[in-house]
């Protein structure tokens, strides 16, 4: 009998441990709120060579005058038996309000955000996140590995993809009938 793997609680794991768990097991159910000190994974991509997880967490100052909910992205290379995290991550403020409810977008509206490039000696990875209306069903990456397609898992409509930084990659978001709702092509940095 296959044992269901229980996710860790949001506050007992650091972000990288959460990301590795999410890459292997999927997104956990969202909590009612994001508390200070918690890291809540809300989107993931587990591709053939690269992975990424988008988390929500609080950024705060000592006097709490500039507290804001932020998104943080971690990227990984797939390695034998797991994932190898890059030494950098990226983030920005999280503007949807309320933060753990799907933003009101037209059903077929898709926003493909900018790319984050993590670069280390002998390797690089690009992560691209976005937000999609309820008609969006899948997101795909077309690169040197071929076509990798994943369902949009996040109840918030947020998605993320990752691919090796040295390759040209096309990101496409499709509806349930495989009609392209949005696409963008990334060229490797020179």
Secondary structure as a PSIPRED ss2 file (coil, helix, strand):
# PSIPRED VFORMAT (PSIPRED V4.0)

   1 X C   1.000  0.000  0.000
   2 X C   1.000  0.000  0.000
   3 X C   1.000  0.000  0.000
   4 X C   1.000  0.000  0.000
   5 X C   1.000  0.000  0.000
   6 X C   1.000  0.000  0.000
   7 X C   1.000  0.000  0.000
   8 X C   1.000  0.000  0.000
   9 X C   1.000  0.000  0.000
  10 X C   1.000  0.000  0.000
  11 X C   1.000  0.000  0.000
  12 X C   1.000  0.000  0.000
  13 X C   1.000  0.000  0.000
  14 X C   1.000  0.000  0.000
  15 X H   0.000  1.000  0.000
  16 X H   0.000  1.000  0.000
  17 X H   0.000  1.000  0.000
  18 X H   0.000  1.000  0.000
  19 X H   0.000  1.000  0.000
  20 X H   0.000  1.000  0.000
  21 X H   0.000  1.000  0.000
  22 X H   0.000  1.000  0.000
  23 X H   0.000  1.000  0.000
  24 X H   0.000  1.000  0.000
  25 X H   0.000  1.000  0.000
  26 X C   1.000  0.000  0.000
  27 X C   1.000  0.000  0.000
  28 X C   1.000  0.000  0.000
  29 X C   1.000  0.000  0.000
  30 X C   1.000  0.000  0.000
  31 X C   1.000  0.000  0.000
  32 X C   1.000  0.000  0.000
  33 X C   1.000  0.000  0.000
  34 X C   1.000  0.000  0.000
  35 X C   1.000  0.000  0.000
  36 X C   1.000  0.000  0.000
  37 X C   1.000  0.000  0.000
  38 X C   1.000  0.000  0.000
  39 X C   1.000  0.000  0.000
  40 X E   0.000  0.000  1.000
  41 X E   0.000  0.000  1.000
  42 X E   0.000  0.000  1.000
  43 X E   0.000  0.000  1.000
  44 X E   0.000  0.000  1.000
  45 X E   0.000  0.000  1.000
  46 X E   0.000  0.000  1.000
  47 X C   1.000  0.000  0.000
  48 X C   1.000  0.000  0.000
  49 X C   1.000  0.000  0.000
  50 X E   0.000  0.000  1.000
  51 X E   0.000  0.000  1.000
  52 X E   0.000  0.000  1.000
  53 X E   0.000  0.000  1.000
  54 X E   0.000  0.000  1.000
  55 X E   0.000  0.000  1.000
  56 X E   0.000  0.000  1.000
  57 X E   0.000  0.000  1.000
  58 X E   0.000  0.000  1.000
  59 X E   0.000  0.000  1.000
  60 X C   1.000  0.000  0.000
  61 X C   1.000  0.000  0.000
  62 X C   1.000  0.000  0.000
  63 X C   1.000  0.000  0.000
  64 X C   1.000  0.000  0.000
  65 X C   1.000  0.000  0.000
  66 X C   1.000  0.000  0.000
  67 X C   1.000  0.000  0.000
  68 X E   0.000  0.000  1.000
  69 X E   0.000  0.000  1.000
  70 X E   0.000  0.000  1.000
  71 X E   0.000  0.000  1.000
  72 X E   0.000  0.000  1.000
  73 X E   0.000  0.000  1.000
  74 X E   0.000  0.000  1.000
  75 X E   0.000  0.000  1.000
  76 X E   0.000  0.000  1.000
  77 X E   0.000  0.000  1.000
  78 X E   0.000  0.000  1.000
  79 X E   0.000  0.000  1.000
  80 X C   1.000  0.000  0.000
  81 X C   1.000  0.000  0.000
  82 X E   0.000  0.000  1.000
  83 X E   0.000  0.000  1.000
  84 X E   0.000  0.000  1.000
  85 X E   0.000  0.000  1.000
  86 X E   0.000  0.000  1.000
  87 X E   0.000  0.000  1.000
  88 X E   0.000  0.000  1.000
  89 X E   0.000  0.000  1.000
  90 X E   0.000  0.000  1.000
  91 X E   0.000  0.000  1.000
  92 X E   0.000  0.000  1.000
  93 X E   0.000  0.000  1.000
  94 X C   1.000  0.000  0.000
  95 X C   1.000  0.000  0.000
  96 X C   1.000  0.000  0.000
  97 X C   1.000  0.000  0.000
  98 X C   1.000  0.000  0.000
  99 X C   1.000  0.000  0.000
 100 X C   1.000  0.000  0.000
 101 X C   1.000  0.000  0.000
 102 X C   1.000  0.000  0.000
 103 X C   1.000  0.000  0.000
 104 X C   1.000  0.000  0.000
 105 X C   1.000  0.000  0.000
 106 X C   1.000  0.000  0.000
 107 X C   1.000  0.000  0.000
 108 X C   1.000  0.000  0.000
 109 X C   1.000  0.000  0.000
 110 X E   0.000  0.000  1.000
 111 X E   0.000  0.000  1.000
 112 X E   0.000  0.000  1.000
 113 X E   0.000  0.000  1.000
 114 X E   0.000  0.000  1.000
 115 X E   0.000  0.000  1.000
 116 X E   0.000  0.000  1.000
 117 X E   0.000  0.000  1.000
 118 X E   0.000  0.000  1.000
 119 X E   0.000  0.000  1.000
 120 X E   0.000  0.000  1.000
 121 X C   1.000  0.000  0.000
 122 X C   1.000  0.000  0.000
 123 X E   0.000  0.000  1.000
 124 X E   0.000  0.000  1.000
 125 X E   0.000  0.000  1.000
 126 X E   0.000  0.000  1.000
 127 X E   0.000  0.000  1.000
 128 X E   0.000  0.000  1.000
 129 X E   0.000  0.000  1.000
 130 X E   0.000  0.000  1.000
 131 X E   0.000  0.000  1.000
 132 X E   0.000  0.000  1.000
 133 X C   1.000  0.000  0.000
 134 X C   1.000  0.000  0.000
 135 X C   1.000  0.000  0.000
 136 X E   0.000  0.000  1.000
 137 X E   0.000  0.000  1.000
 138 X E   0.000  0.000  1.000
 139 X E   0.000  0.000  1.000
 140 X E   0.000  0.000  1.000
 141 X E   0.000  0.000  1.000
 142 X E   0.000  0.000  1.000
 143 X E   0.000  0.000  1.000
 144 X C   1.000  0.000  0.000
 145 X C   1.000  0.000  0.000
 146 X E   0.000  0.000  1.000
 147 X E   0.000  0.000  1.000
 148 X E   0.000  0.000  1.000
 149 X E   0.000  0.000  1.000
 150 X E   0.000  0.000  1.000
 151 X E   0.000  0.000  1.000
 152 X C   1.000  0.000  0.000
 153 X C   1.000  0.000  0.000
 154 X C   1.000  0.000  0.000
 155 X C   1.000  0.000  0.000
 156 X C   1.000  0.000  0.000
 157 X C   1.000  0.000  0.000
 158 X E   0.000  0.000  1.000
 159 X E   0.000  0.000  1.000
 160 X E   0.000  0.000  1.000
 161 X E   0.000  0.000  1.000
 162 X E   0.000  0.000  1.000
 163 X E   0.000  0.000  1.000
 164 X E   0.000  0.000  1.000
 165 X C   1.000  0.000  0.000
 166 X C   1.000  0.000  0.000
 167 X C   1.000  0.000  0.000
 168 X C   1.000  0.000  0.000
 169 X E   0.000  0.000  1.000
 170 X E   0.000  0.000  1.000
 171 X E   0.000  0.000  1.000
 172 X E   0.000  0.000  1.000
 173 X E   0.000  0.000  1.000
 174 X E   0.000  0.000  1.000
 175 X E   0.000  0.000  1.000
 176 X C   1.000  0.000  0.000
 177 X C   1.000  0.000  0.000
 178 X C   1.000  0.000  0.000
 179 X C   1.000  0.000  0.000
 180 X E   0.000  0.000  1.000
 181 X E   0.000  0.000  1.000
 182 X E   0.000  0.000  1.000
 183 X E   0.000  0.000  1.000
 184 X E   0.000  0.000  1.000
 185 X E   0.000  0.000  1.000
 186 X E   0.000  0.000  1.000
 187 X C   1.000  0.000  0.000
 188 X C   1.000  0.000  0.000
 189 X C   1.000  0.000  0.000
 190 X C   1.000  0.000  0.000
